[in-house]
Amino acid sequence: MSPGTGAALRLLAAAADAKSVAEIGTGTGVSGIYLLQGMRPDGVLTTVDPEPARQQFAKQAFRGAGFAGNRARFIPGRALDVLPRLADGGYDLVFCDGDRMESLEYLAESLRLLRPGGLVCFEGVFARGRTVDSAAQPLEVLRLRELLRTVRESPELVPSLLPVGDGLLSAVRRG
């Protein structure tokens, strides 16, 4: 994740006055640290990743960044298996940085998870310029194009495509 993308996530979490954030794709914890920095001091980040080893690394990174252990809840598993168990309307922001082939399914789950006025964000939607390249593209890029079109056309969302890092698609869920 680029510093610009991280700064945008921190800003969005702060603007949403986020107390409860769901993250799809823990990775090494970089995005989680930015999210926690923007969240309310009593906020909790719920982060989902299929690799428990990555989550262990992220736990250490969060501690190293000065966050108390109760600020993050780590759930190992495939996002599409875990997300249905999370509370409807219980989240202020959902950050998606998981399997791009599942982006549309993440969007559907995010809309269920978000409170009215909450934000959904997708990282890497430019796919290094391939989403706008007219040449033949792999299925992953076609799925990203479909995600971009779906978000743009959704009456439930107010979207913006932020030109930071490799593209940060953000949208507010209407009330």
Secondary structure as UniProt FT lines:
FT   HELIX           3..15
FT   TURN            16..17
FT   STRAND          20..24
FT   TURN            27..28
FT   HELIX           30..38
FT   TURN            41..42
FT   STRAND          44..49
FT   HELIX           52..64
FT   TURN            65..66
FT   HELIX           69..71
FT   STRAND          72..76
FT   HELIX           79..82
FT   HELIX           83..85
FT   TURN            88..89
FT   STRAND          91..96
FT   HELIX           100..102
FT   HELIX           103..113
FT   STRAND          114..123
FT   TURN            125..126
FT   HELIX           127..129
FT   TURN            130..132
FT   HELIX           139..153
FT   TURN            155..156
FT   STRAND          157..162
FT   TURN            165..166
FT   STRAND          168..173
//
